[in-house]
């Protein structure tokens, strides 16, 4: 993998991570009516252990799905670039 391919893969992963973070926040707000209990926020200090664990699991599942999709997208983009 050359430098351009690495940059493409990195860009896709960073973009997917940003979009995923926003997606998790919006979904959490939609399902619970509260803002996401992220570290350092007032919501995190007031969240119950059950809410915090649920948010952690939910975030991890979404992150795993996004990582797989980003890897597949990067592979396709690199394949098109190398043709």
VMD Tcl script that builds the backbone (N, CA, C; Angstrom):
set m [mol new atoms 249]
animate dup $m
set s [atomselect $m all]
$s set {name element resname resid chain x y z} {
  {N N UNK 1 A 0.849 -1.170 0.000}
  {CA C UNK 1 A 0.000 0.000 0.000}
  {C C UNK 1 A 0.901 1.241 0.000}
  {N N UNK 2 A 0.689 2.122 -0.970}
  {CA C UNK 2 A 1.519 3.315 -1.028}
  {C C UNK 2 A 0.927 4.438 -0.175}
  {N N UNK 3 A 1.596 5.565 -0.163}
  {CA C UNK 3 A 1.201 6.673 0.703}
  {C C UNK 3 A -0.178 7.225 0.353}
  {N N UNK 4 A -0.476 7.353 -0.915}
  {CA C UNK 4 A -1.784 7.872 -1.324}
  {C C UNK 4 A -2.898 6.937 -0.858}
  {N N UNK 5 A -2.691 5.657 -0.991}
  {CA C UNK 5 A -3.693 4.689 -0.547}
  {C C UNK 5 A -3.902 4.769 0.964}
  {N N UNK 6 A -2.828 4.945 1.704}
  {CA C UNK 6 A -2.934 5.079 3.159}
  {C C UNK 6 A -3.696 6.346 3.529}
  {N N UNK 7 A -3.454 7.422 2.795}
  {CA C UNK 7 A -4.168 8.670 3.054}
  {C C UNK 7 A -5.662 8.533 2.751}
  {N N UNK 8 A -5.986 7.839 1.679}
  {CA C UNK 8 A -7.391 7.606 1.341}
  {C C UNK 8 A -8.070 6.801 2.452}
  {N N UNK 9 A -7.428 5.723 2.882}
  {CA C UNK 9 A -7.997 4.879 3.934}
  {C C UNK 9 A -8.151 5.659 5.241}
  {N N UNK 10 A -7.157 6.477 5.570}
  {CA C UNK 10 A -7.224 7.278 6.792}
  {C C UNK 10 A -8.347 8.300 6.711}
  {N N UNK 11 A -8.470 8.955 5.569}
  {CA C UNK 11 A -9.535 9.951 5.391}
  {C C UNK 11 A -10.908 9.338 5.509}
  {N N UNK 12 A -11.098 8.190 4.904}
  {CA C UNK 12 A -12.394 7.507 4.990}
  {C C UNK 12 A -12.684 7.107 6.431}
  {N N UNK 13 A -11.693 6.601 7.135}
  {CA C UNK 13 A -11.898 6.192 8.530}
  {C C UNK 13 A -12.222 7.384 9.427}
  {N N UNK 14 A -11.517 8.497 9.233}
  {CA C UNK 14 A -11.784 9.688 10.047}
  {C C UNK 14 A -13.183 10.239 9.770}
  {N N UNK 15 A -13.544 10.295 8.508}
  {CA C UNK 15 A -14.881 10.772 8.157}
  {C C UNK 15 A -15.965 9.872 8.729}
  {N N UNK 16 A -15.750 8.574 8.630}
  {CA C UNK 16 A -16.731 7.619 9.159}
  {C C UNK 16 A -16.836 7.739 10.677}
  {N N UNK 17 A -15.727 7.957 11.339}
  {CA C UNK 17 A -15.750 8.129 12.796}
  {C C UNK 17 A -16.525 9.367 13.216}
  {N N UNK 18 A -16.324 10.464 12.493}
  {CA C UNK 18 A -17.042 11.703 12.786}
  {C C UNK 18 A -18.542 11.523 12.578}
  {N N UNK 19 A -18.902 10.952 11.446}
  {CA C UNK 19 A -20.318 10.718 11.142}
  {C C UNK 19 A -20.922 9.750 12.164}
  {N N UNK 20 A -20.177 8.721 12.529}
  {CA C UNK 20 A -20.658 7.755 13.508}
  {C C UNK 20 A -20.920 8.369 14.866}
  {N N UNK 21 A -20.047 9.256 15.284}
  {CA C UNK 21 A -20.224 9.933 16.560}
  {C C UNK 21 A -21.493 10.772 16.564}
  {N N UNK 22 A -21.713 11.494 15.491}
  {CA C UNK 22 A -22.928 12.301 15.382}
  {C C UNK 22 A -24.169 11.414 15.310}
  {N N UNK 23 A -24.060 10.297 14.605}
  {CA C UNK 23 A -25.164 9.359 14.493}
  {C C UNK 23 A -25.542 8.780 15.857}
  {N N UNK 24 A -24.544 8.372 16.633}
  {CA C UNK 24 A -24.793 7.828 17.971}
  {C C UNK 24 A -25.484 8.869 18.842}
  {N N UNK 25 A -25.009 10.113 18.799}
  {CA C UNK 25 A -25.625 11.165 19.607}
  {C C UNK 25 A -27.087 11.383 19.224}
  {N N UNK 26 A -27.368 11.421 17.919}
  {CA C UNK 26 A -28.737 11.651 17.465}
  {C C UNK 26 A -29.653 10.469 17.805}
  {N N UNK 27 A -29.161 9.263 17.607}
  {CA C UNK 27 A -29.963 8.083 17.936}
  {C C UNK 27 A -30.238 8.009 19.429}
  {N N UNK 28 A -29.227 8.284 20.243}
  {CA C UNK 28 A -29.399 8.245 21.695}
  {C C UNK 28 A -30.451 9.265 22.122}
  {N N UNK 29 A -30.346 10.478 21.579}
  {CA C UNK 29 A -31.311 11.531 21.909}
  {C C UNK 29 A -32.712 11.125 21.449}
  {N N UNK 30 A -32.804 10.497 20.278}
  {CA C UNK 30 A -34.101 10.075 19.768}
  {C C UNK 30 A -34.748 8.989 20.608}
  {N N UNK 31 A -33.951 8.034 21.079}
  {CA C UNK 31 A -34.510 6.921 21.856}
  {C C UNK 31 A -34.766 7.278 23.314}
  {N N UNK 32 A -33.870 8.073 23.894}
  {CA C UNK 32 A -33.995 8.342 25.328}
  {C C UNK 32 A -34.561 9.718 25.649}
  {N N UNK 33 A -34.435 10.650 24.713}
  {CA C UNK 33 A -34.866 12.017 24.977}
  {C C UNK 33 A -33.825 12.830 25.718}
  {N N UNK 34 A -32.708 12.216 26.064}
  {CA C UNK 34 A -31.615 12.895 26.773}
  {C C UNK 34 A -30.388 12.969 25.877}
  {N N UNK 35 A -29.513 13.931 26.174}
  {CA C UNK 35 A -28.267 13.969 25.420}
  {C C UNK 35 A -27.376 12.824 25.875}
  {N N UNK 36 A -26.443 12.452 25.017}
  {CA C UNK 36 A -25.562 11.313 25.291}
  {C C UNK 36 A -24.670 11.586 26.501}
  {N N UNK 37 A -24.516 10.592 27.370}
  {CA C UNK 37 A -23.679 10.767 28.567}
  {C C UNK 37 A -22.198 10.576 28.249}
  {N N UNK 38 A -21.622 11.542 27.557}
  {CA C UNK 38 A -20.203 11.472 27.191}
  {C C UNK 38 A -19.335 11.968 28.341}
  {N N UNK 39 A -18.114 11.492 28.380}
  {CA C UNK 39 A -17.165 11.857 29.439}
  {C C UNK 39 A -17.011 13.381 29.526}
  {N N UNK 40 A -17.073 13.881 30.737}
  {CA C UNK 40 A -16.875 15.299 30.971}
  {C C UNK 40 A -18.140 16.127 30.864}
  {N N UNK 41 A -19.239 15.518 30.465}
  {CA C UNK 41 A -20.484 16.275 30.339}
  {C C UNK 41 A -21.292 16.174 31.632}
  {N N UNK 42 A -22.208 17.108 31.782}
  {CA C UNK 42 A -23.081 17.089 32.957}
  {C C UNK 42 A -23.966 15.843 32.948}
  {N N UNK 43 A -24.372 15.432 31.750}
  {CA C UNK 43 A -25.203 14.241 31.622}
  {C C UNK 43 A -24.461 12.999 32.111}
  {N N UNK 44 A -23.157 12.943 31.856}
  {CA C UNK 44 A -22.367 11.795 32.292}
  {C C UNK 44 A -22.313 11.725 33.813}
  {N N UNK 45 A -22.220 12.874 34.458}
  {CA C UNK 45 A -22.165 12.902 35.920}
  {C C UNK 45 A -23.488 12.465 36.536}
  {N N UNK 46 A -24.583 12.743 35.839}
  {CA C UNK 46 A -25.898 12.423 36.381}
  {C C UNK 46 A -26.441 11.081 35.898}
  {N N UNK 47 A -25.783 10.458 34.942}
  {CA C UNK 47 A -26.276 9.196 34.374}
  {C C UNK 47 A -26.132 8.054 35.377}
  {N N UNK 48 A -27.107 7.177 35.351}
  {CA C UNK 48 A -27.019 5.997 36.202}
  {C C UNK 48 A -26.022 5.024 35.580}
  {N N UNK 49 A -25.622 4.050 36.350}
  {CA C UNK 49 A -24.688 3.047 35.840}
  {C C UNK 49 A -25.317 2.300 34.672}
  {N N UNK 50 A -26.594 2.021 34.744}
  {CA C UNK 50 A -27.286 1.322 33.664}
  {C C UNK 50 A -27.252 2.158 32.379}
  {N N UNK 51 A -27.517 3.464 32.482}
  {CA C UNK 51 A -27.468 4.341 31.306}
  {C C UNK 51 A -26.058 4.403 30.728}
  {N N UNK 52 A -25.077 4.523 31.593}
  {CA C UNK 52 A -23.695 4.617 31.135}
  {C C UNK 52 A -23.261 3.339 30.423}
  {N N UNK 53 A -23.601 2.192 30.982}
  {CA C UNK 53 A -23.239 0.923 30.348}
  {C C UNK 53 A -23.998 0.712 29.040}
  {N N UNK 54 A -25.265 1.079 29.029}
  {CA C UNK 54 A -26.051 0.954 27.803}
  {C C UNK 54 A -25.471 1.829 26.705}
  {N N UNK 55 A -25.113 3.054 27.055}
  {CA C UNK 55 A -24.508 3.957 26.073}
  {C C UNK 55 A -23.175 3.411 25.579}
  {N N UNK 56 A -22.380 2.857 26.475}
  {CA C UNK 56 A -21.072 2.301 26.083}
  {C C UNK 56 A -21.239 1.135 25.105}
  {N N UNK 57 A -22.174 0.250 25.395}
  {CA C UNK 57 A -22.416 -0.896 24.508}
  {C C UNK 57 A -22.958 -0.420 23.170}
  {N N UNK 58 A -23.923 0.486 23.203}
  {CA C UNK 58 A -24.509 1.024 21.986}
  {C C UNK 58 A -23.442 1.696 21.119}
  {N N UNK 59 A -22.601 2.507 21.741}
  {CA C UNK 59 A -21.523 3.191 21.010}
  {C C UNK 59 A -20.544 2.194 20.402}
  {N N UNK 60 A -20.218 1.154 21.145}
  {CA C UNK 60 A -19.273 0.148 20.650}
  {C C UNK 60 A -19.842 -0.615 19.458}
  {N N UNK 61 A -21.120 -0.943 19.509}
  {CA C UNK 61 A -21.752 -1.660 18.397}
  {C C UNK 61 A -21.762 -0.785 17.145}
  {N N UNK 62 A -22.167 0.458 17.296}
  {CA C UNK 62 A -22.187 1.366 16.147}
  {C C UNK 62 A -20.771 1.574 15.608}
  {N N UNK 63 A -19.795 1.733 16.493}
  {CA C UNK 63 A -18.407 1.926 16.059}
  {C C UNK 63 A -17.889 0.712 15.294}
  {N N UNK 64 A -18.230 -0.489 15.743}
  {CA C UNK 64 A -17.782 -1.698 15.060}
  {C C UNK 64 A -18.387 -1.800 13.661}
  {N N UNK 65 A -19.666 -1.497 13.554}
  {CA C UNK 65 A -20.325 -1.539 12.240}
  {C C UNK 65 A -19.713 -0.498 11.312}
  {N N UNK 66 A -19.496 0.701 11.826}
  {CA C UNK 66 A -18.914 1.765 11.003}
  {C C UNK 66 A -17.492 1.413 10.579}
  {N N UNK 67 A -16.733 0.794 11.453}
  {CA C UNK 67 A -15.362 0.409 11.107}
  {C C UNK 67 A -15.361 -0.601 9.961}
  {N N UNK 68 A -16.242 -1.573 10.018}
  {CA C UNK 68 A -16.332 -2.566 8.942}
  {C C UNK 68 A -16.715 -1.889 7.630}
  {N N UNK 69 A -17.729 -1.018 7.689}
  {CA C UNK 69 A -18.165 -0.324 6.482}
  {C C UNK 69 A -17.075 0.603 5.938}
  {N N UNK 70 A -16.343 1.266 6.827}
  {CA C UNK 70 A -15.253 2.147 6.392}
  {C C UNK 70 A -14.128 1.343 5.749}
  {N N UNK 71 A -13.805 0.194 6.320}
  {CA C UNK 71 A -12.764 -0.658 5.727}
  {C C UNK 71 A -13.167 -1.134 4.340}
  {N N UNK 72 A -14.426 -1.527 4.201}
  {CA C UNK 72 A -14.912 -1.970 2.889}
  {C C UNK 72 A -14.904 -0.815 1.889}
  {N N UNK 73 A -15.335 0.354 2.349}
  {CA C UNK 73 A -15.333 1.525 1.474}
  {C C UNK 73 A -13.935 1.932 1.058}
  {N N UNK 74 A -12.996 1.863 1.986}
  {CA C UNK 74 A -11.605 2.200 1.667}
  {C C UNK 74 A -11.028 1.204 0.681}
  {N N UNK 75 A -11.340 -0.058 0.861}
  {CA C UNK 75 A -10.850 -1.089 -0.062}
  {C C UNK 75 A -11.380 -0.847 -1.467}
  {N N UNK 76 A -12.670 -0.510 -1.567}
  {CA C UNK 76 A -13.256 -0.229 -2.885}
  {C C UNK 76 A -12.647 1.024 -3.499}
  {N N UNK 77 A -12.456 2.067 -2.695}
  {CA C UNK 77 A -11.880 3.306 -3.198}
  {C C UNK 77 A -10.441 3.087 -3.687}
  {N N UNK 78 A -9.685 2.311 -2.939}
  {CA C UNK 78 A -8.296 2.035 -3.326}
  {C C UNK 78 A -8.275 1.186 -4.597}
  {N N UNK 79 A -9.195 0.250 -4.696}
  {CA C UNK 79 A -9.258 -0.599 -5.907}
  {C C UNK 79 A -9.564 0.250 -7.137}
  {N N UNK 80 A -10.467 1.211 -7.022}
  {CA C UNK 80 A -10.778 2.099 -8.136}
  {C C UNK 80 A -9.596 2.997 -8.466}
  {N N UNK 81 A -8.894 3.439 -7.430}
  {CA C UNK 81 A -7.755 4.339 -7.612}
  {C C UNK 81 A -6.583 3.647 -8.312}
  {N N UNK 82 A -6.388 2.374 -8.018}
  {CA C UNK 82 A -5.243 1.647 -8.562}
  {C C UNK 82 A -5.480 1.117 -9.966}
  {N N UNK 83 A -6.717 1.195 -10.478}
  {CA C UNK 83 A -6.991 0.702 -11.830}
  {C C UNK 83 A -6.398 1.594 -12.881}
}
mol reanalyze $m
mol bondsrecalc $m
mol representation Tube
mol addrep $m
